[in-house]
Amino acid sequence: MHHFNGASLYRTDYFSLLACMVTGHFLADNPFYGASLYFLAGIARSFPLYGRMAACTLCGICIALACTLISVHQGAGRVVLFVLALTARDMARREQLPLSRGVRSGRPVFLAHLVLDAVAMLSVYSMMPREGFYLVSALILVTGYAGLSSSVRGPAPGFRLPKIPFMDVSSYRLFSGMRFCAVVGANLGTLAFLLALMPWNRLQEGGLGHYVLASGLLALMLAAYIPVSFSLWRRIRGSGLPYFSVGVMLCIAACLIMPRPLSLWGVSAWLVLWVWGISLASSGIRCFELDFAAVGRIAGPGHGPKELSLSNAATATAASAGSSSAMFVLTALFAFLLPAFGYASLRWLTLLVCGLSLAFMAGSAIFALREPLDVRCREKLILYDKGGGGRNARIEESMRNVLVRPHKANSGVRILSAMAKLFLRLRVCGAENLRPGNYPSVFVCNHGFVYGPVSAVVYLPTYFRPWIHDVMLDRGRAETQLHKSMHKLVRLFGKRAGGALVHAVAGIVCRVLGSFNPVPVVRGASRDVMNTLQVSLDALLDGDNVLIFPEKPRELATNLPRDGAYDPMVLRNFYTGFAHVGKMYHDATGKNLLFYPVFSDKRRRLFIIGSPVAYDPSLGPRESKARLAGCLQERMSELGKWS
């Protein structure tokens, strides 16, 4: 299938593949012979950068494969000629990269198509049954028309690219890994589906039914894939990571149902999962390609639109060559095994190809989990880029540390957040109160034991750095703290096993909390409090929002009843010291900081964002701090009663 608008996961024309398999089946009694030659030609077609070496490799391996069969099947040479004619036709319509000179005329390409299509048809006409020749001719015409209507991008002849410009950007390296694994997995998965349709126990009898069925299902899949992908590309306005991740998960689900016996319902389920999966993943790739234009402006000179276009084309070409190489190895292996072991033994080929597709899709998901350009990071990047960029060196440097330089992955947090969503299932209300144009801001949330922090991490729809007690950021002190709250488990499992459990939990907790790049909160002397406020100010100056949980501990709160059961969802009195960061930010920037009240309601399954309260510099420091904290507590109390 020809790629659509430069973002498709497909770099293999499966209609041409089927034509080569039909030709290999009837002329050499081995469909894998034609398939292996086609994939080999695809490798050489992907790398014209190395001209003579690619041509010599192609000719050498073609001769080697032909010699193994030509003594038994005289039609093997015709298969080679057929595949080379299709390859030359594809090379004739190759579109040049942006740095190449000159534009090819459409008329010579059309004439080359006619000549090479005629050569391909004549090479098999006299040695193939009439029905097979009609099917191959139809496939050649379909692929030729599709190729003329949507050219494949590739390097110009003689062009050399010693280094991909964006590969020094850490987030782009992860993106290229995502793309490579997804392309290889998508092509292997489609190949496995085509192989699963073939009745290997009757293939040697010469029937064309399975090839016709495969062509029809492939046309159906393409007819659904193109409009779905185009519609998604036009509608997506946010980060491509969620769409890519969901698409990969759907493809993995399709791979898992593949080994089962294919029925009408099984084929229908696979088609639905696969079409939506590759459409979502392709849309996510397209979004990433657009977002990296903004990343390039942060990365500095040598990362402009021209370099990004070159990098995208180079990574797509590498992914195409990788998928062709993987499929060539498999089909070439079975081209040699087929004469020795017969068709019946090849039913395991489908399982092997499907397993490899599953492995590459899983690898793509791992790269996606490590990709820092997620929804929240993208929001910060786009807001900064829309503001013109270059006006705040601190914000630019902080984003460069995350997106350009090697960055510690927070994949564990993403997995835990996805799992937490399954259990929390909150409805976000009040998102319309957010004012991204006024970021950075401070979000003030209730604690509710651990319910408030967890729900804020999962559902707060913007980027932030949270306040976290410094005890929970040090493994030794966190283990001591957890011993107190997990003393029942320690008694249940015993001192040794319980202590090991607490030690493991402390390590996980510290790792997860540390991945948020938190603001450590040190309780005690006023100097420690000022250090916390200074780190918060630095975070705001770096362009990050700050998430604060200002409720006093249960024993210090004055608004709780002294008798009766304790309810963690009751809002406790606030510390007021956090409000001083408003004055510090005003002194540093001259702007009034916005404080958003946020309430996480466990009973009603709501996560509510209230209208912001602005710091008022006209009041004295004490008065402004008390007024701000009091106003926020009042609004959060109202949110707790909101309906």
Secondary structure, DSSP 8 states (H G I E B T S, - for coil): ---STT--S--S-HHHHHHHHHHHHHHHS-HHHHHHHHHHHHHHHH-GGGHHHHHHHHHHHHHHHHHHHHTT-TTHHHHHHHHHHHHHHHHHT-B--TTS-----HHHHHHHHHHHHHHHHHHHHTTS-HHHHHHHHHHHHHHHHHHHHS--B---TT---SS-GGGGSHHHHHHHHHHHHHHHHHHHHHHHHHHHTS-TTTGGGT--HHHHHHHHHHHHHHHHHHHHHHHHHHH--S-SHHHHHHHHHHHHHHHHHTTS---HHHHHHHHHHHHHHHHHHHHHHHHHHHHHHHHHHHH-TT-SHHHHHHHHHHHHHHHHHHHHHHHHHHHHHHHHHHHHH-SGGGHHHHHHHHHHHHHHHHHHHHHHHH-S--HHHHHHHHHHHHTTSSS-HHHHHHHHHHHTS-----HHHHHHHHHHHHHH--EEE-GGG--GGG-S-EEEE--TTTHHHHHHHHH--S--EEEEEGGGGSHHHHHHHHHHHTHHHHHHH-HHHHHHHHHHHHHHHHHHHHTT--EEE--SSHHHHHHHHHHHHHHHHTT--EEE--B--TTT-SSS-SSS---TTS---B-SGGGHHHHHHHHHHS---EEEEEEEETTTTEEEE---EE--TTS-HHHHHHHHHHHHHHHHHHHHT--
